[in-house]
Amino acid sequence: MFDRAMQALYSLALDPISESTADKNSYGFRKCRSTNDAADHIFKCLAKKDSAQWILEGDIKGCFDNINHKWIIDNIPLNKKILKQFLKAGFIYKKDVFPTKEGTPQGGIISPILANMTLDGIEKMIKLKYWTSPSGNSINRKYNSKNRINFIRYADDFVVTSRSKEILEDIKSMIKEFRETRGLEQSETKTLITHIDIGYDFLGFNFRKYKGKLLIQPSKKSIKNIVKKIKSVVKKHTTSNQDELIKSLNPIIRGWCNYHNSICSKLTYQKLDRHIFFYLWRWAKRRHQDKSKQWIKDKYWKTISTRDWIFSDGENKLMFATETKIIRHCLIKGNANPYLREYDDYY
């Protein structure tokens, strides 16, 4: 507990520095930034007819586990002795202590800040090459109008957009070299160049253009995971009463729906509700194998107001995914810094 308190104390000093040097379009593990910001930024980069058509989607192989300790010690502005102790702290598993020879301990309070600072600089590197004026004197978005190159990162996942597949091949090599100096490897199986018409997944969302219109939906993997989780919870509550089952399921359904509530995905929510009903109906039938369908329906499903088939015990009810209200997200300003007084009113 003392060690975690020490990490928390030093993270309070390091985080403002991290914010001042961070990539403008980095959204993971930063104050007042979220996956919705990353998704909204991607939408703005790809939605127009003349937007970039090619996407480099990438992932760092074991980011937290492989960061080079020497690079961190040489480049992170923190007391070197304390920093070494944080990095070598290791972890305990089944009462055995395992030292960390590389990487930052996962679960450490300061680890996300160290990881972010290690990865910061990719965006600037790309802009130096592709956003620079012909004279080389300035970096400006207007010099990017032809190629439409944009960089978006959330923790160790990133996306680069461009009108040219060849440019993305070059950027892929640049990022690989950047990371190797920090002891990091790109996951070749997860670092792909894809056309937007085919689509790609990022942070649980799927981005794809259909007939010139950009569509954002929950990814198939995300849907599969939530369905699998609901099935598992229902199965574990075979002998539980209805109230316990409702209280276990509602936070899971609400959490998943709230994560995706910035996008319109009515059909996905309807599909999820059908899956939930199937598992609940099977749960109820197994409890009362000698009862009729009508009896089971009357016992576990109620009519509330004008809506029928609500899974309820009369006091608590299960939420419908289709009840999720769409809340449009406002993209945070890239330069906004919660530690600067000039942004006090903004936050």
N, C-alpha and C positions, 0 to 999 in steps of 0.2 A: 504493500500500500504506500509506503514511504517513497519507493522508486517511482511509482506512477504519479505521485504528487510532485516529485521533482521534475518529471517529464512535462507535466501540465504547466508547471511554473516556467520552464524554459520555452515551452511552446507559445506562451503568452508574449514572450519577447521576440521569438522568431517569426511568428505569423505576420506581424505588420511589415517586416522586411520581405517576406515571401510575397505579400500582396503587391508591394511596390515594384518587384522585379518579375512578376508573373506574366505569362503570355496573356494577351488581351482576351483571347477566346478560349481560355481554359476554364472549365466549369465544375470540375470535381474537387471535393474536399475544400471548398472555399466558401466563406461567409456570404449568405444571401444569394448563392448560385445553386442551380439544380439541373437535373437531367432535362427538365422542361426548357431551360434556357438553351441547352445544346440542341435539342430537337427543333426549337423555334428558329434558331440561327441557321440550321441546315435548311429548313423550309424557305427562309428568305434567300438563301444562296441558290436554291434549285427550282423555285416555283415558277419563275418567269419563262416565257417562250425562248428568250435568248440566253437563258442561264446555262451554266456548265452542264454537260451531259455525262461526264465521266467522274467516277468517285474512287479514290484510293481509301479503302477501309483497312485499318490496321490494329494490331494488338501486340502488346509486349509480353514476351514469354517470361512468366514468373517475375513480374516487375519487382515486387517487394522483396523477393527472395534473392535476387541476383545483383542488386546495385553494388557497385564497387566501393568498398569502404574507403580506400585511399582517395577516390574522387570526392566523396562526401567530406572527408576531413580537410582536404585541400581547398574546397570551394564553398562550404557552408559557413557563414559568419557566426560561429558559436564557439564557446570555450572548448578547445581541442581535447582536453582531458575528460571533461564531462561528456562530450560527443562520443568519444571512444567508448566510454562506459555504457552509454545508451546503446551503441551499435553491438557491443560484445555481451549485452545482458543475457541473450539467449532466451530459452523458454523451458518450462517444466512440463513433462508429460509422464504421468503415472509415477510421480515422485522422483523421476530422474531429470537431471539438468542437462540440456543440450545447448552448447554454445553456438553463437551465430558468427561464422567466419566471413560471410558476405550478406548483403541485403540489409533491410531494416526489419526488426521484429514485428510480425503482423500482430495487430492488436495493441501495439504501442501507441500512446497518445500522440507522440510527436512524429510517428512514422509517415502518416499521410502528407505532412508538411515537407518532410525530407524527400519523399518520392516526387512531389510536385516540383520542388526546386531542382531536382535532378533532371526532370523532363522539360522544364522551362527553357526556352531558347530555340525550339524547333520552328515556331511561328516566325520569329525574327529572322532566322536563317533562310527560310523560304522567301520572305519579303525582300531580303537583301538581294536575292538573285532575280526575283520575278516582279517585284513592285518598284524597283529602282528606276529613276529617270535615265534617259540615254547618256546624260553627262555624268551620271553616278553621284550626283550631289544630294538627291533627296529620295525618300521613300514615300510614295503617294498612291492612293487607291486608283487614281485616274490612269496610271500606267499599267493597271491590271485589267482594264476594260476589255482587252482582246482575249486574254486567256481565262479570266474569271477564276483565279486561283484563290481559294479560301481554306483556312485551317481551323478545325474545331476539335478540341480534346476534352475528354472527361476521364480523369484519372489516367489509366494506362490504355484506354481505347481512344482512337482518333479517326478523323475523316479529313481528307483533302479533296477539294473539288477542282475541276479544270475542264476546259473545252477540248483539251488535247490529251490523248492517252499516252503519247510519247513523253510529254512533260511530267505526267504522273510517274512514269517509269524512272525518270531522272530524280524526281523528288523521293521516290521510294529508296533509291540508292543513297541519297543524301541523309535521309532519316536513319537508315541502317548504320551508316558511318558515325553519325551523331551519337547513336545509342551504344555502339561498340566501345567508344571512349569512356563510357560510364558503366561498362560491364554488363550491358543489357543486350538481349537478342530479340529480333523480330520473329514472331510466330509466322513462319512461311505459309502455313495452312490457313491462317486467319488474316494474312495481309494480302488483300486481293484488289484488283482494279476491275470495276464493274460499271456497266452502262446503266443509267438511271431507269431506262425502260425495262430492264430486267429486275432492278430493285435490289435492295440490300437491307440488312438488319443492323440496328445500332441502338444500344441501351434499352432493348425490349420493344422498340418500335420498328416497323417496316416502312421504308421509303421507296416509292415507285411512281413513275409517271405512266399514266394511261391516257392515250389520245391527247397528249400535251398537258394534262392536268396532274399535278403532283398530289399523290394520295399518301397520307400517313395513317397507319393502322397498328394495333398491337401485333407484334411478330407472332408467327406460328409457334415458335419455341416458347414464347411467353404465355400464350394461350394453353399450350400443352402442359406447361408447368403448373399453372393455376388449377387446371382441371385435375391433374394428377394429385395435387395437394388436397383439393376438396374431397376427392375419392378416398384418400388416405384418412382424412379426419372423420369422414362418415363411417368408414370401416372400423376405426378405433372406438367409435361410440356405439357399437352394436348393442350393448346392454345399458347405455345411458338413457336418461329421460329426454324428452323433446327440448326442454328448457336448456339443458347442458349442451345439447347439439347446436342449438341456435346461437348460444353465447360463444361457442367455439368457432362457428362458421362466419358469423357476421364480421369480425375484425379482418379475417382473411379476404373476404369478398370486398369489403369496403376499402381495404388497403390497396388491393390490385386495381380497383376501379378508380380510386383517387389518383393513383399514379398515372393513369391514362386519361384523366378527365379533361385534358386540354385539347383532345382530338375528337372528332366526330366518328364514332364507330358503332352505330346502332346495331348493325347486323352481328357484330362480334359479341356485344352484350346479350343479344337475344340467344345466340348460340350458347353462351355461357350459362344463361338461365335454364336452357333446355338440358344441359349436362347436369346441372345441380338438381333439377326436378327428377331426372332419371335416377340419380343416386339416392335421393330422399325417398322416392317411391319404392325402390328396391329395399331400402332400410326398413320402411314401414311394413311392407308385405312380409318380410322375413320375421318380423315380430308378431305378426298375426296371420299365420298361414291358413287358419281355418275361417277367417272373416272375409266378407265380400269386399269388392272394390269400393262400393258406396260407403260401407261402414268405415273403411280405412280413410277414405277421403273426408268424411265427416269428423273423424277423430283428430286428424292431423292438419287438415287444411280448412281455412275459414274464409268467409266472405267479409271483407272490411270495406265499408263505403260502397263503391261500385265495382270493386275489384274482387274477383273470385280466385280460388286456388292460392291463398296466401298461407305459407307454412307457419303456423302459429299455435301456441298453447293457450291463447286467450289473453295472455299478459305480454309476452314477447313475440316478435315476429321476425322472420328471416327477410333480409333486404333483397330486392331484385337488382341485378346488375343494370337493368334497363332504367332504373330510377336515377342513375348517375346523371348529375347536372354538368353540362359542358361549361368549363370555366376557361375563357380565353387567357392565355398567358402573355404577359408583357415582358419582352426580352430586356434583360438588364443591359445597361450601357457598358461597353467593353472596358472603358477606362475607369469606371466607378470603383472607388476604394473606400471601404467602410471605416478606415482609420484616418482619412483626411477630412478636416472640418468643412471643406468646400462641398462635400457630399452629404453633410448631416441632414439637410432638408430632403435630399433624394431618397435616403434610406428611411 
